[in-house]
Amino acid sequence: MPDIDIDFVDRDSALKLFKHIPASRVDNETLTKHNTGVYLQSVPMDAEKAVCSVPYDHSDADKYFKIDFLNVGIYKGVRDEAHLIQLMETEPLWDLLQDNDFVQNLFHVNGHGSILRQMKPESIEQLAAVLAMIRPAKRYLIGKEWTTVMTEVWMKPDNEEYFFKQSHATAYAVAIVVQMNLICEQISYGFS
């Protein structure tokens, strides 16, 4: 089953552009609206709840194509596509990930400063691996040498514990780099 996430500064504004039906999930044996997932094609609908009547993770769900429209506010400072590419391609100041006050401002890693200080990532690949290690299935890798981490971190676990796929973790690592560079750019302009 495909897992597509699309990031938006304002999810609600983006959704107004598309005819869509909210995805659903089962919570305490009750059909409820999925937090971010939508269908852009015709799907069976629960009229009372105004959501797809087939939960996104149900066996019949593979007949439908759910897309997650995500609010990602870090993009508010991005002026245009060229600016985004520049922020993505600029090597960030990796040492900033050792400063807990700085880390508290970052997408996905806030609250995980101790892991960042212990692992000391110095590349997008290593930052992606840290994002994976924050999840339960790969926590055992925290504190291991990078060669061991990179050998094991993207292997699908045998158990059902939550883990991050490499594609998701890498995309989020790039988003964190964008955010790090945006913060530094804003500080730099503030002191100019």
C-alpha positions, -999 to 999 in steps of 0.1 A, spaced: 0 0 0 16 34 -10 23 59 17 24 94 3 28 125 24 26 160 10 37 189 32 19 223 31 23 255 49 -15 255 53 -32 222 48 -67 235 49 -60 260 21 -46 232 0 -75 209 6 -99 236 -7 -84 231 -41 -94 195 -43 -126 175 -41 -117 150 -14 -131 126 12 -113 123 46 -98 89 53 -108 70 84 -94 48 111 -108 27 139 -103 41 174 -118 21 203 -139 1 178 -153 34 164 -148 47 129 -132 81 132 -116 107 109 -79 101 100 -58 130 112 -42 139 78 -53 113 52 -77 120 23 -88 103 -9 -89 123 -41 -110 96 -58 -144 82 -53 -145 59 -22 -173 44 -1 -184 69 24 -200 69 58 -226 96 53 -231 101 91 -194 107 98 -185 122 64 -154 99 61 -144 70 40 -163 39 53 -132 17 49 -105 24 75 -72 32 58 -55 1 72 -83 -24 66 -77 -52 42 -99 -36 15 -80 -3 18 -55 -13 -9 -82 -6 -35 -79 31 -26 -51 57 -27 -48 77 5 -26 108 6 -16 125 38 -19 163 35 4 176 63 7 210 80 44 218 81 48 253 94 86 254 89 80 264 53 65 298 63 99 315 58 106 300 24 102 327 -3 101 306 -34 113 273 -50 148 287 -56 151 297 -19 139 262 -8 165 245 -30 192 268 -16 181 260 20 181 223 12 215 223 -5 233 245 21 254 225 46 239 233 80 259 240 111 256 205 125 270 215 158 238 234 165 222 200 171 243 198 203 225 229 217 192 219 234 177 254 232 182 253 194 169 217 191 137 226 209 128 248 179 132 220 154 106 199 136 105 162 147 136 163 169 125 187 196 124 168 229 152 144 216 182 166 223 199 139 244 198 115 215 212 141 191 240 150 216 249 113 220 248 105 183 262 138 169 248 135 133 269 153 107 249 145 75 214 141 63 218 104 62 229 103 99 201 127 109 176 105 91 190 75 111 185 95 143 149 101 133 145 64 129 162 57 163 136 79 180 110 53 171 106 22 193 118 -4 168 152 11 164 159 26 199 183 -2 206 207 15 182 211 47 202 248 49 213 261 24 188 288 32 163 276 48 130 288 18 110 265 -5 130 236 20 129 237 24 92 239 -13 86 208 -20 107 186 11 109 167 6 76 160 -32 81 123 -39 86 119 -52 122 105 -87 128 81 -74 154 53 -50 150 70 -21 167 67 13 150 96 22 128 105 49 103 111 40 66 142 54 51 123 75 26 102 92 53 132 97 76 153 112 48 126 136 38 121 148 74 159 151 78 160 174 47 131 194 62 151 198 94 181 210 74 158 235 57 145 247 91 180 249 106 192 270 77 161 292 78 167 299 115 204 308 109 194 330 79 168 348 100 193 353 128 219 365 104 195 390 88 185 402 123 220 411 132 230 427 98 
